[in-house]
Amino acid sequence: MDDHITDDLPCYGLYINGSWVDAEGGLMPVNEPALGRTMAYVARGSAADVDRAVAAAREAFDRGPWPHTPGHERARILNAIADLIEEHTAEFAELESRNLGAPLRKTTFVDIPWSVEHLRVFAELATIHPYEALPWTDIPSVSWNFVWREPIGVCGQIVPWNYPLLMTIWKIAPALAAGNTVVLKPASYTPLTALMLMRLIHEAGLLPRGVLNIVTGPGAEVGDALARHPGVDKVSFTGSTETGRHIMRLASDTIKRLTLELGGKSPSLVMPDADLELATDGVLFGVFFNGGQSCEAGTRCLVPESLHDEFLERLVTRARSLRIGDPLDLETDLGPLVSEAQCRIVEEYIDVGKHEGARLVTGGKRARIPGFEHGPFIEPTIFTGVQNGTRLAQEEIFGPVLSVIPYRTVTEAIELANASRYGLGAAVWSRDLQGAIEVAKRIRTGTVWINDHHIILPRAPFGGYKQSGIGREHGIYGLMAYTELKHIHVDLMQKRSGRVWWDVLIPQRDQSEEAGL
């Protein structure tokens, strides 16, 4: 990327305490991957900028109206934010496609509408009353007991680069619905739609000062500062498992609440009775959607030995028909990867697969697109002869690379699926739905799709087993992750006598006895 700042490119500051402000570190470039050039500049935030943002969020939480704003009013504001996104769908979709490299067809018909839907669901959930009654009891006393849900406080939210607007909504919607204040750190590669959203919210005057703050900048500075900051009560992070471990270590000093959605190496299990036409397109959708840059991508395809050759031929034929090119062309199926650096990582894993003895059957090299010679395009890539214990089958690649692994029995397929440090998602392809459900129950992942993939519903919990994360996002499960639970006990006896449990320490004695008479 070009470090020379030109006057004809947009520049974005930090958003702190209801105002756009400059960062101490100046500006940094943001790339347009398809063209391999700078498309905008954003503030290069630092730990000092995080201090300013956390102070604003702390003030807004401790002394501002937001935590005490009625749920129906928070719902109105979340719906108003959804309306803004919906009204500007075309602008958001184009900006997302340019900044990420995702095809315009995907951003227009998936990312933007799904962001709106998540906001509307959390607007509804914001109206849930924080009171939860517990059963009345007269043991050890006649008392009224209830649970009161409260917002946690200041939430540091760290967004990945692969679904910029959608992941921003995934973070801020439950936090705001529950009454928290937020310091959001967008990904350095893809911050532009989050900044556009903040501009629209600011212009509409929807949120009190300090409730939502945005600090762009390098993860090693901004992300680390959020994770360790004593004024931050919760950190929500989506990204690699390695970075998640680092976030956990930093957050442990102040015992922060954590939600971590981390890496994956999801299996697609093709059952012996699967509809192969459905499974072929489904497996390819599972791995190549968003250029393979999805944490729950189905990068391991487990197929019966008896079907291996036929199914592999189907996969290769369909993969070669996918159109790679300009992300702003509605006919494009796959755009570029997010960056040249990510492209090199994928190329390194392709070399690893070859050295490990896997057989490359299609793809495996850069795609040269006329007019986009500087873009990091990778052909859809399929390996067969992959051993499940190899790096190719075990490590998260984050690119359009599929490993095909044969199995003999369904029990073996389940064992192969579970033989991973990850447990984020899985897919099962079968005509026997009840049998597929039984298989799904035995797979150690947070989500299992049957005859589908990538469907992450706003009301359904999403998160991982094992090293794929801690906690769940979305729906009531995600909302509760942004609340503290307080038990309130109300004694209804209103007198000292009869409190036998007090007598264990402070027995009630006759007053004359106490006086020694």
C-alpha positions in Angstrom: 0.0 0.0 0.0 1.1 3.5 -0.8 2.0 5.5 2.3 1.8 8.8 0.5 -1.4 10.6 1.5 -3.2 12.2 -1.4 -5.9 14.8 -1.2 -8.4 13.0 -3.4 -8.8 10.0 -1.1 -11.2 10.0 1.9 -9.7 10.2 5.3 -11.4 9.0 8.6 -10.6 10.0 12.1 -11.4 8.2 15.4 -14.9 8.5 16.8 -14.7 9.3 20.5 -17.3 10.8 22.9 -19.6 11.8 20.1 -17.0 13.5 17.9 -14.6 12.8 15.1 -11.0 13.3 16.4 -7.5 12.9 15.1 -5.3 10.0 16.3 -1.9 10.6 17.9 -0.3 8.4 15.3 -1.7 10.2 12.3 -3.2 8.2 9.4 -2.7 4.8 7.8 -3.7 3.5 4.3 -6.5 1.1 3.6 -6.2 -1.1 0.5 -8.6 -2.0 -2.3 -7.4 -5.6 -2.9 -8.7 -6.1 -6.4 -6.7 -3.2 -7.7 -3.8 -3.5 -5.2 -3.9 0.2 -4.3 -4.9 2.5 -1.5 -8.5 3.6 -1.4 -8.7 5.6 1.8 -6.9 6.6 5.0 -8.0 6.0 8.5 -6.7 7.1 11.9 -3.8 5.1 13.3 -4.9 4.8 16.9 -2.7 4.0 19.8 -3.0 3.0 23.5 -3.4 6.7 24.4 -6.3 6.9 22.0 -7.8 3.8 23.6 -7.5 5.6 27.0 -9.5 8.5 25.6 -12.2 6.2 24.2 -12.5 4.1 27.3 -12.7 7.2 29.5 -15.6 8.4 27.3 -17.4 5.0 27.4 -16.8 4.8 31.2 -18.3 8.2 31.8 -21.3 7.3 29.5 -21.9 4.1 31.4 -21.3 5.3 35.0 -23.0 8.7 34.7 -24.9 8.7 31.4 -28.5 7.7 30.6 -27.8 4.7 28.3 -27.6 1.9 30.9 -30.9 3.1 32.4 -32.7 3.8 29.1 -35.8 1.6 28.8 -35.5 -1.4 26.6 -38.2 -0.2 24.3 -36.2 3.0 23.6 -33.0 1.0 23.0 -35.0 -1.1 20.6 -36.2 2.0 18.7 -32.7 3.1 18.3 -31.4 -0.3 17.1 -34.3 -0.4 14.6 -33.4 3.1 13.4 -29.8 2.0 12.8 -31.2 -1.0 10.8 -33.2 1.5 8.8 -30.1 3.5 8.0 -28.3 0.5 6.7 -31.3 -0.6 4.7 -31.6 2.8 3.1 -27.9 2.8 2.1 -27.7 -0.9 1.0 -26.1 -0.1 -2.3 -23.4 2.2 -0.8 -22.6 -0.3 2.0 -22.4 -3.2 -0.5 -20.1 -1.4 -2.9 -17.8 -0.1 -0.2 -17.6 -3.6 1.4 -16.9 -5.2 -1.9 -14.1 -2.7 -2.7 -12.5 -2.9 0.7 -12.8 -6.7 1.3 -12.8 -8.0 -2.3 -16.0 -9.9 -1.8 -18.3 -10.2 -4.8 -21.0 -7.5 -5.0 -23.6 -10.2 -5.3 -22.6 -11.5 -1.9 -22.4 -8.2 -0.1 -25.7 -6.9 -1.6 -27.8 -10.0 -1.0 -26.2 -11.6 2.1 -24.0 -9.3 4.2 -26.0 -6.1 4.2 -29.5 -7.7 4.6 -28.2 -10.0 7.3 -26.7 -7.1 9.2 -30.2 -5.5 9.2 -31.8 -8.7 10.3 -29.4 -9.1 13.3 -30.1 -5.6 14.4 -33.9 -6.1 14.3 -33.6 -9.3 16.3 -31.6 -7.6 19.0 -34.0 -4.7 19.0 -36.7 -7.2 19.9 -34.5 -8.8 22.5 -33.8 -5.4 24.1 -37.4 -5.3 25.3 -37.0 -8.4 27.4 -37.6 -7.4 31.0 -34.5 -7.8 33.2 -36.5 -9.3 36.0 -36.6 -13.0 36.5 -38.7 -14.4 39.4 -37.4 -17.3 41.5 -39.8 -19.6 43.3 -41.2 -18.2 46.6 -39.8 -19.9 49.7 -40.3 -20.1 53.4 -37.0 -21.9 54.0 -35.0 -20.6 55.8 -37.4 -17.6 55.8 -40.4 -16.3 54.1 -38.8 -14.3 51.3 -39.1 -13.0 47.8 -36.2 -13.7 45.5 -35.5 -12.6 42.0 -32.7 -12.3 39.5 -32.0 -8.8 38.0 -30.0 -8.6 34.8 -27.7 -5.6 34.4 -25.4 -4.5 31.6 -21.8 -5.4 32.3 -20.2 -2.0 31.6 -17.7 -0.9 29.0 -17.2 -3.5 26.3 -14.1 -3.6 24.1 -15.0 -5.3 20.8 -12.4 -6.4 18.3 -13.8 -7.2 14.8 -12.1 -9.4 12.1 -11.5 -8.4 8.5 -13.5 -11.1 6.8 -17.1 -9.9 7.4 -16.6 -6.2 8.3 -20.1 -4.8 8.6 -21.8 -8.0 9.7 -19.3 -8.7 12.4 -19.5 -5.1 13.6 -23.3 -5.6 14.0 -22.7 -9.0 15.7 -20.7 -7.1 18.3 -22.5 -3.8 18.9 -26.1 -5.0 18.6 -26.2 -7.2 21.7 -24.0 -4.9 23.7 -26.2 -1.9 23.0 -29.4 -3.9 23.4 -28.3 -4.8 27.0 -27.4 -1.2 27.9 -23.6 -1.4 27.7 -21.2 1.2 26.2 -18.7 0.2 23.5 -15.2 0.8 22.2 -15.0 -0.9 18.8 -11.8 -1.7 17.0 -12.5 -2.6 13.3 -9.9 -4.7 11.4 -7.1 -2.7 9.9 -7.7 -4.2 6.5 -11.4 -3.6 6.3 -12.6 -0.7 8.6 -14.5 1.4 6.1 -18.1 0.1 6.4 -17.9 0.4 10.2 -16.8 4.0 9.9 -19.5 4.7 7.3 -22.1 3.2 9.8 -20.7 5.4 12.6 -21.0 8.5 10.3 -24.6 7.7 9.6 -25.4 7.1 13.3 -23.7 10.4 14.2 -25.5 12.4 11.6 -28.8 11.0 12.7 -28.0 11.8 16.4 -29.2 8.3 17.5 -26.9 7.6 20.5 -25.8 9.6 23.5 -22.2 10.8 23.7 -19.7 8.1 24.6 -22.0 5.1 24.1 -20.3 3.9 20.9 -16.7 4.8 20.2 -14.5 3.6 17.3 -10.7 3.4 17.4 -9.0 2.1 14.3 -5.3 1.1 14.3 -3.0 -1.9 14.5 -4.2 -4.8 16.5 -0.9 -5.0 18.5 -1.5 -1.5 19.8 -5.3 -0.9 19.9 -6.5 -4.5 20.4 -3.9 -5.1 23.1 -4.7 -1.9 24.9 -8.4 -2.8 25.0 -7.7 -6.3 26.3 -5.6 -5.1 29.2 -7.4 -1.8 30.0 -8.6 -1.7 33.6 -11.6 0.4 32.5 -12.9 -2.3 30.2 -15.3 -4.8 31.7 -15.7 -7.2 28.8 -13.8 -8.1 25.7 -15.4 -9.7 22.7 -13.0 -10.9 20.0 -13.4 -12.7 16.7 -10.2 -13.9 15.0 -7.5 -16.5 15.1 -7.0 -18.9 17.9 -3.5 -17.7 18.4 -4.6 -14.1 18.9 -7.4 -15.3 21.1 -4.9 -16.9 23.5 -3.1 -13.6 23.6 -6.3 -11.7 24.3 -7.1 -14.1 27.1 -3.7 -13.6 28.7 -4.0 -9.8 28.6 -7.6 -9.8 29.9 -6.7 -12.2 32.8 -5.0 -9.5 34.8 -8.3 -7.7 35.4 -10.5 -10.9 35.2 -12.5 -9.5 32.3 -15.6 -11.1 30.9 -14.7 -12.7 27.6 -16.4 -13.9 24.4 -14.0 -15.5 22.0 -15.1 -16.7 18.5 -11.9 -18.2 17.1 -10.6 -20.5 14.4 -12.0 -23.5 12.7 -11.3 -26.4 10.4 -14.8 -27.5 9.7 -15.6 -31.0 8.2 -18.2 -31.6 5.6 -19.4 -35.2 6.0 -20.8 -36.7 2.8 -22.9 -39.7 3.9 -23.1 -42.8 1.8 -26.8 -42.0 0.9 -26.2 -38.3 0.1 -27.7 -36.6 -2.9 -24.4 -36.0 -4.7 -25.7 -33.2 -6.8 -26.8 -31.3 -3.7 -23.7 -32.2 -1.8 -21.4 -31.2 -4.6 -22.6 -27.6 -4.7 -23.1 -27.6 -0.9 -19.5 -28.6 -0.2 -18.1 -26.0 -2.6 -20.4 -23.4 -1.1 -19.1 -24.4 2.3 -15.5 -23.9 1.5 -15.3 -21.3 -1.3 -18.0 -18.8 0.0 -16.2 -15.5 0.7 -13.1 -16.9 -0.9 -12.7 -19.4 1.8 -12.1 -16.5 4.3 -14.6 -17.8 6.9 -13.8 -19.2 10.3 -16.4 -22.0 9.9 -15.6 -22.8 6.2 -15.9 -26.5 5.4 -12.3 -27.1 4.5 -12.3 -30.8 5.1 -14.5 -32.9 2.9 -15.0 -36.5 4.3 -16.4 -38.8 1.6 -17.0 -42.6 1.5 -14.2 -44.5 -0.3 -16.9 -46.0 -2.6 -18.0 -42.6 -3.8 -14.6 -40.8 -3.7 -13.7 -40.8 -7.4 -17.2 -39.9 -8.6 -17.6 -37.2 -6.1 -14.2 -35.8 -6.6 -14.8 -35.5 -10.3 -18.1 -33.6 -9.6 -16.2 -31.2 -7.3 -13.5 -30.5 -9.7 -15.9 -29.9 -12.6 -18.0 -27.5 -10.7 -15.0 -25.7 -9.1 -13.5 -25.0 -12.5 -16.8 -23.4 -13.6 -16.6 -20.7 -10.9 -16.0 -17.2 -12.2 -13.1 -15.3 -10.6 -12.7 -11.6 -11.2 -13.9 -8.1 -10.5 -15.8 -8.0 -7.2 -18.0 -5.3 -8.5 -19.3 -7.5 -11.4 -22.5 -9.2 -10.4 -21.4 -12.2 -12.4 -18.3 -12.8 -10.3 -18.3 -15.8 -7.9 -15.0 -15.3 -6.3 -13.1 -12.0 -5.9 -9.5 -11.5 -4.6 -8.3 -12.4 -1.1 -8.2 -9.5 1.3 -4.5 -8.7 0.9 -1.3 -9.8 -0.7 -0.1 -11.0 2.6 -3.1 -13.3 3.0 -2.5 -14.6 -0.6 1.1 -15.5 0.3 -0.1 -17.4 3.3 -2.5 -19.4 1.2 0.2 -20.1 -1.4 2.5 -21.4 1.4 -0.2 -23.8 2.5 -0.6 -25.1 -1.1 3.1 -25.8 -1.1 2.8 -27.5 2.3 0.1 -29.8 0.9 2.3 -30.8 -2.0 5.2 -31.5 0.2 3.0 -33.6 2.5 2.1 -35.9 -0.4 -1.4 -34.7 -1.1 -2.4 -34.6 -4.8 -3.4 -31.3 -6.2 -6.3 -31.9 -8.6 -7.4 -28.4 -9.5 -6.3 -24.8 -8.9 -3.3 -24.2 -6.7 -2.0 -21.0 -8.3 -2.8 -17.4 -8.8 -5.5 -16.3 -11.2 -4.5 -13.6 -13.6 -7.4 -11.3 -14.3 -7.1 -8.7 -17.1 -7.3 -5.3 -15.6 -6.7 -6.6 -12.1 -3.1 -7.8 -12.5 -2.1 -6.5 -9.0 -5.0 -8.2 -7.2 -4.4 -11.3 -5.0 -6.6 -13.8 -6.7 -6.3 -17.5 -6.0 -7.9 -20.2 -8.1 -10.4 -22.5 -6.2 -8.0 -25.3 -5.1 -8.8 -29.0 -4.3 -6.4 -31.6 -2.9 -7.1 -35.3 -2.5 -5.1 -38.1 -0.9 -5.0 -35.9 2.2 -4.1 -37.5 5.6 -6.3 -36.0 8.3 -3.3 -35.5 10.7 -1.3 -33.3 8.3 -1.0 -29.6 8.5 -3.1 -29.2 5.3 -6.0 -30.9 7.1 -5.4 -29.5 10.6 -4.4 -25.8 10.3 -6.7 -23.0 9.4 -5.7 -21.7 5.9 -8.4 -18.9 5.4 -8.4 -19.3 1.6 -10.1 -21.3 -1.1 -8.5 -24.6 -0.4 -10.4 -27.9 0.1 -9.0 -31.2 1.4 -10.8 -34.3 0.3 -10.4 -37.2 2.8 -11.9 -40.7 2.2 -13.4 -42.9 4.9 -14.7 -46.4 5.2 -17.4 -46.3 7.9 -19.6 -43.6 9.3 -18.0 -44.2 12.7 -14.6 -43.5 11.2 -16.0 -40.3 9.5 -17.2 -39.0 12.9 -13.8 -39.8 14.4 -12.0 -37.9 11.6 -14.4 -35.0 12.0 -13.6 -34.8 15.7 -9.9 -35.3 15.3 -9.1 -31.5 15.4 -8.3 -28.9 17.9 -11.1 -26.9 16.5 -14.9 -27.3 16.9 -16.7 -24.4 15.3 -18.9 -25.9 12.6 -19.6 -29.0 10.5 -22.0 -30.1 7.8 -23.6 -33.4 7.1 -25.0 -34.3 3.7 -27.6 -37.1 3.7 -31.1 -38.0 2.5 -31.8 -39.6 5.9 -32.5 -36.6 8.1 -33.0 -38.5 11.3 -29.8 -40.4 10.7 -28.0 -37.2 9.9 -29.3 -35.7 13.2 -27.8 -38.6 15.1 -24.5 -38.0 13.4 -24.7 -34.3 14.2 -25.1 -35.1 17.9 -21.8 -37.0 17.8 -19.8 -34.2 16.2 -18.0 -31.9 18.7 -18.8 -28.5 17.2 -20.9 -25.5 18.1 -23.0 -25.7 14.9 -23.9 -28.6 12.6 -25.7 -27.9 9.4 -27.6 -30.7 7.7 -27.7 -30.3 3.9 -26.5 -26.7 4.2 -23.6 -24.6 5.3 -22.8 -21.0 6.6 -26.4 -20.4 7.9 -25.8 -18.4 11.1 -29.2 -17.3 12.3 -29.6 -14.2 14.5 -31.6 -16.2 17.1 -29.4 -19.3 17.2 -26.3 -19.5 19.3 -23.0 -19.4 17.5 -19.6 -20.3 18.9 -17.1 -23.1 19.2 -16.1 -26.1 21.2 -12.4 -26.8 22.1 -10.0 -24.1 20.7 -12.7 -22.5 18.6 -13.6 -20.2 21.4 -15.5 -19.4 24.6 -19.1 -18.4 24.9 -21.8 -17.9 22.3 -23.1 -15.0 20.2 -26.6 -14.2 18.8 -30.1 -14.6 20.1 -30.9 -14.6 23.8 -27.6 -16.5 24.4 -25.6 -13.6 22.9 -27.7 -11.0 24.8 -27.1 -12.7 28.1 -23.3 -12.7 27.5 -23.5 -8.9 27.8 -25.3 -8.9 31.2 -24.4 -9.5 34.8 -26.8 -11.5 37.0 -27.7 -10.2 40.4 -29.7 -12.1 43.0 -31.9 -9.9 45.1 -33.3 -11.4 48.3 -36.2 -9.7 50.1 -37.0 -10.9 53.6 -40.8 -10.7 54.2 -40.9 -11.7 57.9 -40.0 -8.2 59.1 -39.2 -9.4 62.6 -36.3 -10.8 64.6 -38.1 -13.8 66.2 -38.2 -17.0 64.3 -34.9 -16.5 62.4 -33.4 -19.8 63.6 -30.6 -19.5 61.0 -29.4 -16.3 62.7 -29.3 -18.1 66.0 -26.4 -20.2 64.8 -24.2 -17.1 65.3 -26.3 -14.6 67.3 -28.7 -16.6 69.4 -31.7 -14.8 70.8 -31.6 -14.9 74.6 -33.7 -13.8 77.4 -32.7 -10.2 78.4 -32.5 -11.0 82.1 -30.2 -13.9 81.3 -28.0 -11.5 79.3 -27.9 -9.1 82.3 -26.8 -12.0 84.7 -29.9 -11.7 86.9 
